[in-house]
Amino acid sequence: MAQETTETSPLTENFRVGVRIPPFYPEMPGLWFSQMEAQFTLANIRTDETKFFYVVGNLDAQYAAEVEDVISYPPPADKYDKLKAELIKRLSASREKKVKQLLMHEELGDRKPSQFYRHLLNLAGPGVPEEFLRTIWTSRLPSSTQAIIASQSKTDLTELAELADRIHDVVGTQCWIYQQTE
């Protein structure tokens, strides 16, 4: 442990942690910035300019081009916040596009029901009523799972998603066994 004497405190501990930069997620820039901010906290990086330059230095050319104006002519203050806001705004799907995807295109696929629920929840964003999301989610589950889930109308959606996973595991196994015996 390195100790350093400063004017404000005679024994201040200084820790140096390297910043581990995750790969940039263009489809989820908000999540990427959350991870970056965790790294900044661990490395005790607080200055706006340092954060700004870390992000700029770690963007691939195609994503830097999306915010070229902010990089080339950063504001005098809050450079990092401006860059973050613009990257998220320019790369994130619009709210309308997400709602349309939620309503029309999303299917369970090979996901567990709880993974599918969290995906729909992310697409829906804040402000979408839980009952609306419940209706969409349950309607896209296999009919055998829907029948059981329908009887659990008072159960919290998160708990319901876990129950659906257990049902899906059992029903999926039975379907596999049935197919093997044919």
C-alpha positions in Angstrom: 0.0 0.0 0.0 1.5 3.3 -1.1 1.2 6.2 1.4 1.7 9.7 0.4 1.8 12.9 2.5 -0.3 15.8 1.4 -1.0 19.2 2.9 -4.6 18.3 3.8 -3.9 14.9 5.4 -0.6 13.5 6.6 -1.4 9.9 5.7 -3.6 9.6 2.6 -3.7 6.2 0.9 -3.4 6.3 -2.9 -4.5 3.4 -5.0 -4.0 3.2 -8.7 -6.4 1.1 -10.6 -6.1 0.7 -14.3 -9.2 1.6 -16.4 -10.5 -1.5 -18.1 -12.3 -0.4 -21.2 -15.1 -2.7 -22.3 -15.8 -3.0 -26.0 -18.2 -0.4 -27.2 -21.8 -1.6 -27.6 -23.4 0.5 -30.4 -26.8 -1.2 -29.8 -26.6 -0.4 -26.1 -24.6 2.7 -25.6 -26.3 3.6 -22.3 -25.1 0.3 -20.8 -21.6 0.8 -22.1 -21.4 4.3 -20.4 -22.6 2.7 -17.2 -19.7 0.3 -17.3 -17.3 3.1 -18.2 -18.5 5.1 -15.2 -17.9 2.1 -13.0 -14.4 2.0 -14.3 -13.9 5.7 -13.7 -15.1 5.3 -10.1 -12.7 2.4 -9.5 -9.8 4.4 -11.0 -10.9 7.6 -9.0 -11.3 9.5 -12.3 -13.5 12.5 -11.6 -12.5 15.2 -14.1 -14.8 15.8 -17.1 -11.9 16.2 -19.5 -10.2 12.9 -18.5 -13.5 11.0 -18.9 -14.1 12.7 -22.3 -10.6 11.8 -23.6 -10.9 8.2 -22.4 -14.2 7.8 -24.3 -12.9 9.5 -27.4 -9.7 7.4 -27.4 -11.7 4.2 -27.2 -14.3 4.7 -29.9 -14.0 2.9 -33.2 -13.9 5.3 -36.2 -17.4 4.6 -37.3 -18.9 5.6 -33.9 -16.5 8.5 -33.5 -17.8 9.7 -36.9 -21.3 9.8 -35.4 -20.2 12.4 -32.9 -17.5 14.1 -34.9 -18.9 17.5 -34.2 -18.7 17.0 -30.4 -15.2 15.5 -30.6 -13.9 18.2 -32.9 -15.6 21.1 -31.2 -16.3 20.1 -27.6 -18.2 22.5 -25.4 -16.0 24.4 -22.9 -17.7 22.6 -19.9 -19.4 19.2 -19.5 -17.6 17.7 -22.5 -18.1 14.1 -21.3 -21.8 14.6 -20.5 -22.4 16.1 -24.0 -20.5 13.3 -25.7 -22.4 10.7 -23.7 -25.8 12.3 -24.4 -25.1 12.6 -28.1 -23.8 9.1 -28.6 -26.7 7.6 -26.8 -29.2 9.8 -28.7 -27.7 9.2 -32.1 -27.1 5.4 -31.7 -30.1 4.3 -29.7 -33.2 3.2 -31.5 -36.0 5.7 -31.2 -38.8 5.1 -28.7 -41.2 4.6 -31.5 -39.1 2.0 -33.2 -38.7 0.1 -29.9 -42.4 0.1 -29.2 -43.1 -1.0 -32.8 -40.6 -3.9 -32.3 -42.2 -4.7 -29.0 -45.7 -4.9 -30.6 -44.9 -6.6 -33.9 -41.6 -8.4 -34.2 -40.5 -9.9 -30.9 -40.8 -13.7 -30.3 -39.5 -16.0 -27.6 -37.1 -17.8 -29.9 -34.5 -19.8 -28.0 -34.5 -17.5 -25.0 -35.8 -18.5 -21.6 -39.1 -16.8 -20.7 -37.4 -14.6 -18.1 -34.8 -13.5 -20.7 -37.6 -12.7 -23.1 -39.5 -10.8 -20.4 -36.4 -8.6 -19.6 -35.9 -8.0 -23.3 -39.5 -6.8 -23.7 -39.1 -4.7 -20.6 -36.1 -3.0 -22.0 -37.9 -2.3 -25.3 -40.9 -1.0 -23.5 -38.9 1.4 -21.4 -40.4 3.4 -18.5 -44.0 4.3 -18.5 -45.4 1.2 -20.2 -48.1 -0.3 -17.9 -47.2 -3.6 -16.4 -50.5 -5.2 -17.5 -49.8 -4.2 -21.1 -46.3 -5.8 -20.9 -47.8 -8.9 -19.2 -50.3 -9.3 -22.0 -47.7 -9.1 -24.8 -45.2 -11.3 -22.9 -47.7 -14.1 -22.1 -49.2 -14.1 -25.6 -45.9 -15.0 -27.1 -45.1 -17.9 -24.7 -45.9 -21.5 -25.8 -49.6 -22.3 -25.2 -48.7 -24.9 -22.6 -46.9 -22.3 -20.5 -49.6 -19.7 -21.1 -52.3 -22.0 -19.6 -50.4 -22.2 -16.3 -49.3 -18.5 -16.3 -52.9 -17.4 -16.8 -53.8 -18.9 -13.4 -51.2 -16.6 -11.7 -52.8 -13.2 -12.3 -51.8 -11.8 -8.9 -48.2 -12.8 -9.2 -45.5 -10.2 -9.8 -44.1 -10.3 -13.3 -40.5 -11.0 -12.2 -41.7 -14.0 -10.2 -44.0 -15.1 -13.0 -41.0 -15.0 -15.4 -39.1 -17.3 -13.0 -42.1 -19.7 -12.9 -42.3 -19.6 -16.7 -38.6 -20.6 -16.8 -39.3 -23.7 -14.6 -42.3 -24.6 -16.7 -40.3 -24.1 -19.9 -37.6 -26.4 -18.6 -40.0 -29.2 -17.8 -42.2 -28.8 -20.9 -39.1 -28.4 -23.1 -37.6 -31.7 -21.7 -40.9 -33.5 -22.1 -41.2 -32.4 -25.8 -37.6 -33.6 -26.4 -38.4 -37.0 -24.8 -41.6 -37.2 -26.8 -39.8 -36.4 -30.1 -37.1 -39.1 -29.3 -39.8 -41.8 -28.8 -41.6 -41.2 -32.1 
